[in-house]
């Protein structure tokens, strides 16, 4: 029989989950990392565009290091609510505590009445779009395939929406260059920028006949969440940061040949019919806003306040929220937390949240306790205006560990489980391992590398 021990389950093994797992394991707890997929990398693999090669590899290595701790039991292909019921997770297994670090994988709905009926027929959402971009060339990929058309539009305003417009333009320019016998990968396009690549080959944008993607944002460029403003910042400091946002966005537009339309909020679909007679999204009606300080004032229709924008593809990128899990209480789009400071879920059991599952933001390092160091490295790396992958990885994991520390410390104040309870949990783990063909972390990852 095993000795008495704390046993903590962590749902999701990426940045926040792997840091919490390592902390708990270092303190002597047995840690179950329950992962819905084959790998623990989360949005590092599936939501971070594939041109971030160096950043991705450094993140993989850091997560692997954390999850290779001898007290960590990695349990892949196990989705809460499917292979593992919520009732079993928070009650029947008899765990000391549960930490939800499963991130934000569901796209926030585009706020246009009835528009979701056009998904796959002129409308796509960011998460499946980026997943396709990252995995379309994988051996055995069986997901949807998309043909990216010119003049696609993106509705958004954050870092993720900039990723989407870059993907669209990289697909367009990559295709046009291949037709001329020139092969340029996304990593090169992101690093060098499209104007330099075209100039090197004696080509121009007009010659290729590419208009490119346009980003529509309901606020001003000054308001884009690229650089955070502290609540207590002076007016001068806030103005300087707003100017920095404009400067960053301008560099992105120039380097990747993207168009930008500010103060435009989507309000209604434009509809056409396919050759088969079915309805298809043909674009959006936008309401033009006027910015009066921080307030947005709609411009009246009779004053030109409604604009019809026709586009062969609309991609919505207005944020990500947690996937609903049967048994987890919800408050609107998010899980219902009893205490946002501690991350305690509003249930009787010891359940806590970490990282993006708390905020509903689908950014690999965006959280309620993020540091300026993280955001600085993030902006430089994600926008293609710097190359600091190690700085971003270190800062992200430092912030995640700091956030996880009080949660882990509180979880381990509970009484130790007795040996019989620990053995029962281990038996469940081994049963799942047999079901999925798992032996140990190094062997599994060696055969399941992205």
NORSUL-V645204 format. One record per backbone hydrogen bond with DSSP energy under -0.5 kcal/mol. CO is the residue of the C=O (numbers start at 1). NH is the residue of the N-H. If there is no record, write none. Layout:
BEGIN
CO_NH ; CO_NH
END
This chain:
BEGIN
5_417 ; 6_30 ; 7_96 ; 7_97 ; 8_32 ; 9_99 ; 10_12 ; 10_34 ; 11_101 ; 14_18 ; 15_19 ; 16_20 ; 17_21 ; 18_22 ; 19_23 ; 20_24 ; 21_25 ; 22_26 ; 23_27 ; 24_29 ; 25_28 ; 29_31 ; 30_8 ; 31_33 ; 31_73 ; 32_10 ; 32_34 ; 33_35 ; 33_75 ; 34_12 ; 35_78 ; 37_77 ; 41_44 ; 42_45 ; 42_46 ; 43_47 ; 43_48 ; 47_49 ; 49_52 ; 51_53 ; 52_56 ; 53_57 ; 54_58 ; 55_59 ; 56_60 ; 57_61 ; 58_62 ; 59_63 ; 60_64 ; 61_65 ; 62_66 ; 63_67 ; 64_68 ; 65_68 ; 66_69 ; 69_72 ; 71_31 ; 72_74 ; 73_33 ; 74_76 ; 75_35 ; 79_82 ; 79_83 ; 79_84 ; 84_81 ; 85_89 ; 86_90 ; 87_91 ; 87_92 ; 88_93 ; 91_94 ; 97_9 ; 98_100 ; 98_352 ; 99_11 ; 99_101 ; 100_354 ; 106_321 ; 110_112 ; 112_115 ; 114_117 ; 115_118 ; 116_119 ; 118_121 ; 118_123 ; 121_281 ; 122_314 ; 123_120 ; 124_316 ; 125_129 ; 126_130 ; 127_131 ; 128_132 ; 129_133 ; 130_134 ; 131_135 ; 132_136 ; 135_138 ; 138_141 ; 146_148 ; 147_149 ; 149_152 ; 152_214 ; 153_315 ; 154_156 ; 154_216 ; 155_317 ; 158_162 ; 159_163 ; 160_164 ; 161_165 ; 162_166 ; 163_167 ; 164_168 ; 165_169 ; 166_170 ; 167_171 ; 168_172 ; 169_173 ; 170_174 ; 171_175 ; 172_176 ; 173_177 ; 174_178 ; 175_179 ; 177_180 ; 177_182 ; 178_181 ; 181_183 ; 182_184 ; 185_189 ; 186_190 ; 187_191 ; 188_192 ; 188_193 ; 189_193 ; 193_197 ; 194_198 ; 195_199 ; 196_200 ; 197_201 ; 198_203 ; 199_202 ; 204_208 ; 205_209 ; 205_210 ; 209_211 ; 213_259 ; 214_154 ; 214_216 ; 215_217 ; 215_261 ; 216_156 ; 217_264 ; 219_263 ; 220_223 ; 221_224 ; 224_226 ; 224_227 ; 228_230 ; 230_233 ; 234_238 ; 235_239 ; 236_240 ; 237_241 ; 238_242 ; 239_243 ; 240_244 ; 241_245 ; 242_246 ; 243_247 ; 244_248 ; 245_249 ; 246_250 ; 247_251 ; 248_252 ; 249_253 ; 250_254 ; 251_255 ; 252_256 ; 253_257 ; 253_258 ; 255_194 ; 259_215 ; 261_217 ; 263_289 ; 265_287 ; 268_285 ; 270_282 ; 270_283 ; 272_280 ; 274_277 ; 278_274 ; 280_272 ; 282_311 ; 283_270 ; 284_286 ; 284_309 ; 285_267 ; 285_268 ; 286_288 ; 286_307 ; 287_265 ; 288_299 ; 290_292 ; 290_297 ; 291_293 ; 292_295 ; 295_292 ; 295_297 ; 296_298 ; 297_290 ; 300_303 ; 300_305 ; 301_304 ; 305_288 ; 307_286 ; 307_309 ; 308_310 ; 309_284 ; 313_153 ; 314_124 ; 314_316 ; 315_155 ; 316_126 ; 317_157 ; 317_158 ; 319_108 ; 321_106 ; 325_328 ; 327_329 ; 329_336 ; 331_334 ; 334_331 ; 335_337 ; 336_346 ; 339_343 ; 339_344 ; 343_353 ; 344_338 ; 344_339 ; 345_347 ; 349_351 ; 350_98 ; 351_345 ; 352_100 ; 354_357 ; 355_358 ; 355_359 ; 356_360 ; 360_362 ; 361_363 ; 363_366 ; 365_367 ; 367_370 ; 371_375 ; 372_376 ; 373_377 ; 374_378 ; 375_379 ; 376_380 ; 377_381 ; 378_382 ; 379_383 ; 380_385 ; 380_386 ; 381_384 ; 388_392 ; 389_393 ; 390_394 ; 391_395 ; 392_396 ; 393_397 ; 394_398 ; 395_399 ; 396_400 ; 397_401 ; 398_402 ; 399_403 ; 400_404 ; 401_405 ; 402_406 ; 403_407 ; 404_408 ; 405_409 ; 406_410 ; 407_411 ; 408_412 ; 410_413 ; 411_414 ; 417_5 ; 418_422 ; 419_2 ; 419_423 ; 420_424 ; 421_425 ; 422_426 ; 423_427 ; 424_428 ; 425_429 ; 426_430 ; 427_431 ; 428_432 ; 429_433 ; 430_434 ; 431_435 ; 432_436 ; 433_437 ; 433_438 ; 440_444 ; 441_445 ; 442_446 ; 443_447 ; 444_448 ; 445_448
END
